[in-house]
Amino acid sequence: MASKTIQTTCPMDCPDTCALDVEVDGDRVVAIRGRKDHPDTAGFICSKVAKFAQRQEHVDRVLYPARRVGPKGAGRFERVGWDEALDEVATRFRAIAERWGGEAILPFHYGGSNGKLTDEFLDTLFFERLGASRLAKTICATPTKVVAEGMYGRMTGVAFEDFMEARLIVIWGANPRASNIHLVPYLRQARRHGARIVTVDPRRTLGERDTEMHLPVRPGADLPLALGVIERLRDSGGFDQEFLRQHCDGLEPLLEAASHWSVERAASASGVEADSIRRFADLYAESSPAVIRCGWGLERNRNGGRAVAVIIALPALAGKFGVRGGGYAMSNSGTYKVDVPSILGIESRSPRRLINMNQLGKALAGGAEYSPPVQGLFVYNANPAATVPNQQLVLSGLAREDLFTVVHEQVMTDTARYADIVLPATTFLEHHDLRAGYGSLVIGGVAPAVAPAGEAKSNAEVFAALAGVMGFDDEPFGWSAETAVRRLAAAIERPGPPLDAEQMLDGKMAGYDFPGASPVQFGNVFPRTPNGRIQLTPEVLGNDPFHFEPPADDFPLALISPATSRTISSSMGEYNLDRLDLTMHPDDAAPRRLADGAPIRVYNGLGEVHCWLRLDDSVRPGTVAMPKGAWRKASANGATATALCPDHLGTAGGACFNDARVEVETRGAGRGASNEGE
């Protein structure tokens, strides 16, 4: 049979939202390539998605519904039919609701690698009808989202292609080489045109030839660094007073906070040399256009939301708006709007209990604040056993024999191994969806390239089928995927004409129409705050908006768990990250007598991870890095970075992964060491 090519859109958790060509031969995926006719994708994609066919046919692919027959966590199951599996889920959920109330059931999910149809669509309607607890989806991007909304109303940011217009590009808390690779060609072109690039990160994420300077900030200390930059701008006359007068509210609290952070004090707290802070502030003041690419790495600590507010205030203070390539870029998800509850006929949501996903371990452990106790758990689009803070507490909760757990998943993840019922899920190559980019300014259709493997069903199909068993008769549960895509496409509001639903069903892409072709902040896009002005001190930061809370120092090394070229979440961790390494600066390894490649123990008061050492001077001294999204099998003791991460909360309930502090020693030496798994 001759192969054919299907067009579709990548829904992975990445700002790029690539246009894909999928070559198939029968029901086998032969190759996945970036489409050449899309300006951002430009014919190339990341290796993770290029190898996604490995997930399609992986030995751990879940092909049929299954019931647990062994201990929780052992991953032993027997095959059952769909009818039997759904009947058991419905029966158990009814029993839980009758005894404990609907709030004793918790849906756990995250939509980073899904579209509008496969997360927060029919699942929302189903759990609304069930009366289940609600989930605060705060594991990523919550502080940045609420701060940007409070300050600018989530104004559209600088488009990727307009980075070429900038004379100065600041990459703050982001690593485009790992999780935004289609920005990199624009950075290189800007560099060739004379732009200077500054990175602010505990690691050197771009090569020395690619950057003007690197500010190696300590994890959790971006706030004093940014306040020190503001104070330098004020001292050197770098404020645009006229812009501030015309467009900004809340200036005084910000300036009052900055007044306590001289460059020298900011240097002491942030770990960045005072001369570098001065040089950066002066460079920013004198450069136009100047753009700040604010990432999500800097939000992952108690000070994160406050730091984001100060950083994205800089373009207003220094007058960088109003020109192409000037301003800031973060998430562009606010560029479009869609009212999903109205589509589904949900007139008003019931005021049910809200549980923060970062504290899943505490919720499963119970306690006075969790009444009724969580007795039923439905996990989909997520792998909390590997990704949620305080991993040992999460695993302890998942191991409860009295917890009825359903996992709808593509492959047998660490979480699926704890399920009572496992349901097979389609991949994005096997179903329809609609994906809106949050970096690239596009909306794309996700079209099936091959038939579902085994008996896999999409999220929408599963919740529709389960609703039928439960007796929920809302009209949307009867919609086909094609009907749902058409309803969504018709309801999406965006700059430009209505979406063509048929093009979306065919896997095509649509851009946005801005006057002048691309968004220019304070040119053709403006703040969407209630009064149309920038709120430099957003209410979400509370009564002490710019207070700096020094990170804990109970252990000497700061642990960060960033995205890498192999994993930006736990997706594809089954084949893309076989061994877990900790990256450490040689200056930290020498006094600990640690050699490159050595088996090590990384520990703190929450747990320990047995992995291997990788020496690299790209990470600043005093900071170590362990990849985000690793599966438990990648380490020697079944623990990953989240075993070391606290579950306390930051701004708006955001995760604080980078508040982890650890010590490192050779495995086999010292207290409590083990050679398990070697």
C-alpha positions in Angstrom: 0.0 0.0 0.0 1.4 3.4 -0.9 2.0 5.8 1.9 0.0 9.0 2.3 0.5 12.3 4.2 -1.9 13.7 6.7 -1.8 17.3 7.9 -2.3 18.0 11.6 -1.3 20.2 14.5 1.0 19.4 17.3 -0.8 19.7 20.7 2.2 19.2 22.9 2.8 21.5 25.9 5.1 24.0 24.0 4.6 27.6 22.8 5.4 26.6 19.2 2.2 24.7 18.1 3.8 23.2 15.1 2.1 22.4 11.7 2.8 18.7 11.0 2.9 16.4 8.1 2.4 12.8 9.2 3.3 10.1 6.7 1.4 6.9 7.2 1.4 3.5 5.6 -1.9 1.8 6.4 -2.3 2.1 10.2 1.4 2.7 10.9 3.0 6.1 11.3 6.1 6.1 9.1 7.4 9.7 9.8 6.4 13.0 11.4 7.8 16.1 10.0 7.4 19.9 10.3 5.4 21.5 7.5 7.5 23.7 5.3 4.6 26.0 4.4 4.1 27.4 7.9 6.4 30.4 8.7 7.1 29.4 12.4 7.4 25.6 11.9 9.5 26.2 8.8 10.0 22.5 8.0 11.5 21.3 11.3 10.2 20.0 14.6 11.7 18.8 17.9 13.1 15.3 18.3 10.5 14.5 20.9 7.6 14.7 18.4 9.6 13.5 15.5 9.9 10.2 17.4 6.3 10.1 18.6 5.6 7.0 16.6 7.6 5.2 19.3 4.7 5.9 21.7 2.2 4.6 19.1 3.7 1.2 19.1 5.4 1.2 22.5 5.4 -2.0 24.6 3.7 0.0 27.4 0.9 1.2 25.1 -2.5 0.7 26.8 -4.6 -1.1 24.2 -7.6 -2.4 26.2 -9.5 -1.6 29.4 -8.1 -3.5 32.3 -8.8 -4.2 36.0 -6.1 -4.4 38.7 -5.3 -7.9 40.0 -2.1 -7.2 42.0 -1.0 -4.8 44.7 -1.3 -1.1 43.9 1.7 0.1 42.1 2.7 -3.3 40.8 1.2 -2.8 37.4 -0.6 -6.1 37.2 -3.9 -6.1 35.4 -6.4 -8.3 33.6 -8.2 -7.4 30.4 -11.9 -6.5 30.6 -14.4 -5.2 28.1 -15.4 -1.5 27.8 -18.9 -2.2 29.1 -17.6 -4.0 32.1 -15.0 -1.3 32.9 -17.5 1.5 32.5 -20.1 -0.3 34.6 -17.6 -0.8 37.4 -16.6 2.9 37.3 -20.2 4.0 37.4 -21.1 1.6 40.2 -18.2 2.6 42.4 -18.7 6.4 41.7 -22.4 6.1 42.6 -21.6 4.2 45.8 -19.0 6.9 46.8 -21.4 9.7 46.0 -24.2 8.1 48.0 -22.1 7.6 51.1 -19.7 10.6 51.0 -21.2 13.0 48.5 -20.0 13.8 45.0 -17.1 15.9 46.4 -15.4 12.7 47.5 -14.6 12.1 43.9 -11.6 14.1 42.4 -10.8 14.5 38.7 -7.1 15.1 38.2 -5.9 16.3 34.9 -3.8 18.9 33.1 -4.3 20.1 29.6 -0.9 21.2 28.5 -0.6 18.6 25.8 -4.2 18.6 24.7 -6.6 20.8 22.8 -10.0 22.3 23.4 -11.9 19.1 22.9 -9.7 16.7 25.0 -9.5 18.7 28.2 -12.1 20.8 30.0 -14.9 20.0 27.5 -17.1 17.0 28.1 -15.1 16.1 31.1 -16.1 19.4 32.7 -19.8 18.7 32.0 -19.5 15.1 33.3 -17.9 16.1 36.7 -20.3 19.0 37.0 -23.2 16.6 36.7 -21.5 14.2 39.1 -21.0 17.0 41.7 -17.3 16.1 42.1 -14.7 18.3 43.6 -13.0 20.8 41.3 -9.3 20.8 40.6 -7.2 24.0 40.8 -4.9 23.4 37.8 -2.0 25.3 39.2 1.1 23.2 38.5 2.3 25.5 35.8 1.8 29.1 34.5 -0.7 30.1 37.2 1.4 32.9 38.7 2.4 34.3 35.3 -1.2 34.1 34.1 -2.9 35.9 37.0 -0.2 38.5 37.2 -0.3 39.3 33.5 -4.0 39.4 33.7 -4.0 41.8 36.6 -1.4 44.1 35.0 -2.2 44.0 31.3 -5.4 42.0 31.0 -3.4 39.3 29.2 -2.5 41.6 26.3 -1.1 39.9 23.3 2.7 39.8 23.3 5.4 40.4 20.8 5.2 37.9 17.9 8.1 35.5 17.3 8.9 37.0 13.9 9.1 40.5 15.4 12.0 39.5 17.6 14.1 40.2 14.5 13.2 43.9 14.8 14.6 44.2 18.4 17.9 45.7 19.2 17.9 44.0 22.6 16.3 40.7 23.5 16.1 39.6 27.1 15.4 35.9 27.7 14.4 35.8 31.4 13.6 32.4 32.9 13.2 30.5 29.6 15.2 28.1 27.6 14.1 28.3 23.9 16.5 25.5 22.9 14.5 23.1 25.0 10.9 24.2 24.9 10.5 26.9 22.3 12.8 25.8 19.5 11.1 27.8 16.7 12.1 31.1 18.5 15.8 30.2 18.0 16.0 30.9 14.3 14.5 34.4 14.9 17.0 35.0 17.7 19.9 34.0 15.3 18.6 36.3 12.6 18.2 39.1 15.1 21.7 38.5 16.3 23.0 38.7 12.7 21.1 42.0 12.3 23.0 43.4 15.3 20.7 42.6 18.2 22.2 41.9 21.6 20.8 39.1 23.7 20.8 38.8 27.4 19.8 35.7 29.3 18.7 35.6 33.0 18.7 32.1 34.4 20.6 29.9 36.9 21.9 28.1 33.8 23.6 29.4 30.7 20.9 28.3 28.2 22.4 29.9 25.1 26.0 29.7 23.9 28.4 32.5 24.7 28.6 33.4 21.0 24.9 33.9 21.0 24.6 36.3 23.9 25.8 39.7 25.0 25.7 38.7 28.6 24.4 36.1 31.0 23.0 37.0 34.5 23.3 33.7 36.6 20.6 34.5 39.1 20.0 32.3 42.1 16.8 30.3 42.0 14.0 32.2 43.7 15.9 35.5 43.6 14.7 37.1 40.4 12.6 39.5 42.4 15.5 41.4 44.1 17.4 41.4 40.8 14.5 43.0 38.9 13.9 45.5 41.7 17.6 46.4 41.6 17.3 47.0 37.8 14.4 49.3 38.5 16.4 51.3 41.0 19.3 51.6 38.6 16.9 52.9 35.9 15.5 55.5 38.3 19.0 56.6 39.4 20.2 57.0 35.8 17.0 58.8 34.5 15.8 55.7 32.5 12.1 56.1 33.2 9.6 57.3 30.5 7.7 59.6 32.7 5.2 60.6 30.0 4.3 57.0 29.3 3.9 56.3 33.0 1.6 59.3 33.4 -0.6 58.4 30.4 -0.9 54.7 30.8 0.0 53.4 34.3 -1.6 53.1 37.7 0.0 51.7 40.9 3.5 53.1 40.3 4.3 54.3 43.8 4.2 50.9 45.6 6.6 49.5 43.0 9.0 52.4 43.3 8.8 52.2 47.1 9.8 48.5 47.0 12.6 49.2 44.6 14.0 52.0 46.8 15.1 49.3 49.3 17.1 47.4 46.7 20.2 49.2 45.7 22.3 47.5 43.1 24.7 46.3 45.7 21.9 44.8 47.9 20.3 43.2 44.8 23.6 41.7 43.8 24.0 40.2 47.3 20.6 38.6 47.2 20.5 37.5 43.6 24.1 36.2 43.2 24.5 38.5 40.1 27.5 40.8 40.2 26.6 44.5 40.8 28.5 45.6 37.7 26.5 43.2 35.6 23.3 44.6 37.0 24.3 48.1 36.2 25.5 47.1 32.7 22.2 45.3 32.0 20.0 48.1 33.2 21.9 50.7 31.2 21.8 48.5 28.1 18.1 48.0 28.5 17.6 51.8 28.9 19.5 52.7 25.8 18.2 50.0 23.5 15.1 50.3 21.3 13.3 48.2 20.3 13.8 46.0 23.3 11.8 42.9 24.1 11.7 40.7 27.3 10.8 37.1 26.7 9.5 36.2 30.2 9.4 32.4 30.7 7.8 30.2 33.3 10.9 29.0 35.1 11.1 32.1 37.3 7.6 31.6 38.7 8.3 28.2 40.3 9.0 29.6 43.9 7.3 31.6 46.6 8.6 34.9 45.1 7.7 33.9 41.5 4.5 35.9 41.0 6.0 39.0 42.5 9.1 38.6 40.3 7.0 38.3 37.2 5.1 41.5 38.0 8.4 43.5 38.4 9.9 42.0 35.2 7.0 42.7 32.9 6.7 46.2 34.4 10.1 47.1 33.0 8.9 47.9 29.4 6.4 50.3 30.9 8.9 52.0 33.2 11.5 52.3 30.4 9.1 53.2 27.6 9.7 50.2 25.4 6.2 49.8 24.0 4.7 51.2 20.8 7.2 49.8 18.2 7.5 46.4 16.5 9.8 44.2 18.5 9.3 46.3 21.7 7.6 45.2 24.9 7.3 41.7 26.4 6.3 38.2 25.3 4.9 35.5 27.6 1.8 33.5 26.9 -0.5 34.5 24.0 -3.4 32.3 25.1 -5.4 35.4 26.0 -5.5 36.4 22.3 -8.5 34.2 21.7 -11.6 33.6 23.8 -14.1 30.8 23.9 -17.0 30.3 26.4 -17.0 26.5 26.8 -19.7 26.4 29.6 -22.1 28.2 27.3 -21.4 25.7 24.4 -22.1 22.9 26.8 -25.2 24.5 28.4 -23.7 24.9 31.8 -25.5 28.0 33.0 -23.8 28.3 36.4 -21.2 26.0 38.1 -22.1 24.7 41.5 -19.9 26.0 44.3 -18.0 22.7 44.9 -14.8 22.1 46.8 -11.6 23.2 45.1 -8.5 21.1 45.6 -5.1 22.4 44.5 -3.3 19.9 42.3 0.1 20.7 43.8 -1.2 19.3 47.1 -2.6 16.0 45.8 -0.5 14.1 48.4 -2.1 16.0 51.2 -5.6 15.6 49.7 -5.2 11.9 49.4 -3.7 11.7 52.9 -6.8 13.3 54.3 -7.2 15.5 57.3 -9.7 18.0 58.7 -9.4 20.3 55.8 -10.3 17.5 53.3 -13.9 16.6 54.3 -15.3 14.6 52.8 -12.2 12.5 52.2 -11.1 11.7 48.6 -12.5 8.3 47.9 -12.5 8.3 44.1 -9.8 9.6 41.8 -10.1 9.9 38.0 -6.7 10.7 36.3 -6.4 11.7 32.7 -4.0 13.9 30.7 -1.6 13.7 33.7 0.9 11.6 35.5 0.9 12.9 39.1 3.1 10.0 40.4 6.0 11.6 38.5 5.1 15.3 38.3 3.4 16.5 41.5 5.5 17.9 44.4 6.1 15.8 47.5 6.3 12.6 45.5 6.5 10.2 48.4 3.2 11.5 49.9 1.5 11.3 46.5 2.6 7.7 46.1 1.5 6.9 49.6 -2.0 8.3 48.8 -2.2 6.4 45.4 -1.4 3.2 47.3 -4.5 3.5 49.5 -6.6 0.3 49.1 -9.7 2.3 49.9 -9.1 4.8 47.1 -10.9 3.8 43.9 -8.6 5.1 41.1 -9.4 5.3 37.4 -6.7 6.2 34.9 -7.4 7.0 31.2 -4.0 6.9 29.6 -2.1 6.2 26.4 0.8 4.2 28.0 1.3 2.5 31.3 2.6 5.5 33.3 3.8 5.5 36.9 0.3 6.7 37.9 -1.5 4.1 35.8 0.3 1.3 37.7 -1.7 2.4 40.8 -5.1 2.3 39.1 -8.0 0.0 39.9 -9.3 0.5 36.3 -7.1 1.5 33.4 -8.8 2.8 30.2 -6.9 3.1 26.9 -6.6 6.6 25.4 -6.0 7.7 21.9 -3.0 9.8 21.0 -3.3 13.1 19.1 -2.6 11.0 15.9 -5.8 9.1 16.4 -8.5 11.7 17.1 -9.9 15.1 16.2 -9.1 18.2 18.3 -8.6 21.9 18.1 -5.4 23.5 19.4 -4.8 27.2 20.1 -1.2 28.2 20.4 0.0 30.1 23.4 3.3 31.3 21.8 2.8 31.1 18.1 -0.3 33.1 17.1 -2.1 30.2 15.4 -5.1 28.0 15.9 -4.8 24.5 14.3 -6.9 21.5 13.7 -5.8 18.2 15.0 -6.8 15.5 12.5 -6.5 11.7 13.0 -3.7 10.2 10.9 -4.3 6.5 11.9 -7.0 4.5 13.5 -7.0 4.2 17.3 -4.7 1.5 18.5 -6.5 -1.5 20.1 -9.7 -0.3 21.7 -8.4 3.2 22.6 -11.0 6.0 22.9 -10.5 9.8 23.2 -11.3 11.6 26.4 -14.5 13.0 24.8 -15.7 9.5 23.9 -14.9 8.1 27.4 -16.8 10.8 29.2 -19.7 10.6 26.8 -19.9 6.8 27.3 -19.6 7.1 31.0 -22.3 9.8 31.1 -24.6 7.3 29.4 -24.0 4.7 32.0 -24.5 7.2 34.7 -27.8 8.4 33.1 -26.6 11.9 32.2 -28.6 12.9 29.1 -27.1 16.4 28.2 -27.1 16.9 24.5 -23.3 17.5 24.2 -22.7 13.9 25.3 -24.2 12.8 22.0 -22.1 15.0 19.8 -19.6 13.4 17.4 -16.0 14.8 17.4 -16.7 16.6 14.2 -19.8 18.3 15.6 -17.8 19.3 18.7 -15.0 20.8 16.6 -17.6 22.8 14.6 -19.3 24.1 17.7 -15.9 25.2 19.2 -14.7 26.8 16.0 -17.9 28.8 15.7 -17.6 30.0 19.3 -13.9 31.1 19.3 -13.4 34.8 19.3 -10.1 36.0 17.8 -8.7 38.9 15.8 -9.8 38.2 12.3 -12.7 36.3 10.6 -14.4 33.3 12.1 -12.6 30.0 12.0 -13.3 27.7 9.1 -14.4 24.5 10.9 -13.9 22.3 7.8 -10.2 23.5 7.6 -9.8 22.6 11.2 -11.2 19.2 10.7 -8.7 18.7 7.9 -5.8 19.6 10.2 -5.1 23.0 8.7 -4.0 26.1 10.6 -5.3 29.7 10.8 -3.5 32.8 12.0 -4.7 36.0 13.5 -5.4 39.3 11.7 -3.8 42.3 13.3 -3.7 45.7 11.7 -0.2 45.9 10.2 0.1 42.0 10.2 1.5 41.5 13.7 0.6 42.7 17.2 2.4 45.8 18.4 1.8 46.5 22.1 0.4 50.0 22.5 0.3 50.2 18.7 -2.6 47.9 17.7 -3.1 45.9 20.9 -3.7 47.4 24.3 -4.2 46.4 27.9 -7.6 44.7 28.5 -7.8 45.8 32.1 -11.1 47.3 33.3 -9.8 50.9 32.8 -7.5 50.2 29.9 -4.4 51.1 31.9 -1.5 49.1 33.1 -1.8 48.1 36.8 1.8 48.1 37.9 0.8 46.8 41.4 -1.8 44.1 40.6 -4.3 43.2 43.3 -3.4 39.5 43.2 -0.1 40.2 45.0 -2.0 41.2 48.1 -1.1 43.7 50.8 2.7 43.3 50.6 3.0 43.0 46.9 6.8 43.1 46.4 8.0 41.5 49.5 11.0 39.2 49.1 11.0 36.0 51.0 14.6 34.6 51.1 14.7 30.9 50.1 15.2 28.3 52.8 18.9 27.4 53.5 18.4 24.1 55.4 20.4 22.4 52.7 23.2 24.0 50.7 22.3 23.5 47.1 19.3 24.9 45.2 17.6 22.3 43.0 15.9 23.3 39.8 13.9 20.8 37.5 13.7 22.5 34.1 12.4 21.3 30.8 15.0 19.7 28.6 15.3 18.7 24.9 14.1 15.2 26.0 11.2 16.1 28.3 9.1 19.3 28.8 6.6 17.3 30.8 6.3 13.6 31.6 4.9 12.9 28.1 7.2 10.6 26.1 9.3 9.8 29.2 8.7 6.1 28.6 11.2 6.2 25.7 13.0 9.5 25.8 14.8 9.6 29.2 16.3 6.3 30.2 18.7 7.5 32.9 18.3 10.3 35.4 21.3 12.6 35.8 21.9 15.6 38.1 23.9 18.5 36.6 26.3 20.2 38.9 29.0 22.8 38.6 32.6 21.4 39.0 33.2 23.9 41.8 30.5 22.2 43.8 31.6 18.7 43.0 35.3 19.2 44.0 34.8 19.7 47.8 32.3 16.8 47.8 34.8 14.6 46.0 32.3 13.8 43.3 33.4 12.7 39.8 31.6 13.0 36.5 29.3 10.0 36.0 29.4 8.9 39.6 26.3 7.2 41.2 25.0 9.8 43.7 22.4 10.3 46.3 20.5 13.6 46.3 18.5 14.2 49.4 16.7 16.6 51.8 14.0 16.3 54.5 11.3 15.1 52.0 13.2 12.2 50.3 16.1 11.2 48.3 16.9 10.4 44.6 19.5 7.9 43.5 20.8 9.0 40.2 24.1 9.8 38.4 26.2 13.0 38.3 26.9 15.1 35.2 29.4 17.9 35.6 28.8 21.0 33.6 29.7 24.6 34.2 26.6 25.9 32.4 24.8 25.7 35.8 25.8 28.3 38.4 27.6 27.2 41.5 25.3 26.5 44.4 22.6 25.3 42.0 22.0 21.8 40.7 19.5 20.7 37.9 17.5 17.5 37.5 15.3 17.0 34.4 11.6 17.8 34.6 9.2 15.0 33.7 11.4 12.0 34.3 9.7 8.7 35.0 10.5 6.7 38.1 12.3 4.0 36.2 14.9 6.5 35.1 16.4 6.6 38.7 18.0 3.9 40.7 15.5 4.1 43.6 12.2 4.9 41.8 12.3 8.6 42.9 12.5 11.7 40.7 13.0 15.4 41.3 9.5 15.8 42.7 10.5 13.6 45.7 12.6 16.6 46.7 10.2 19.4 46.0 8.0 20.9 48.7 4.2 21.2 48.2 3.8 24.7 49.7 2.1 27.2 47.4 3.1 30.5 45.7 1.1 33.2 44.1 -2.4 32.1 43.3 -1.6 28.6 44.5 1.2 28.1 42.0 3.8 25.3 42.4 7.1 26.0 44.1 9.4 23.3 42.7 12.5 25.5 42.7 12.2 26.1 46.4 13.8 22.7 46.9 17.1 22.7 48.7 19.3 19.6 48.7 22.6 18.0 49.5 24.5 15.5 47.3 26.9 12.7 48.2 28.3 9.6 46.6 25.8 6.8 46.7 26.7 4.2 49.3 28.3 6.8 51.7 26.6 8.4 54.6 23.3 7.9 56.3 20.5 5.9 54.8 22.2 5.3 51.5 21.2 2.4 49.3 22.4 0.8 46.1 19.0 -0.3 45.1 18.5 -0.6 41.3 22.2 -0.5 40.4 
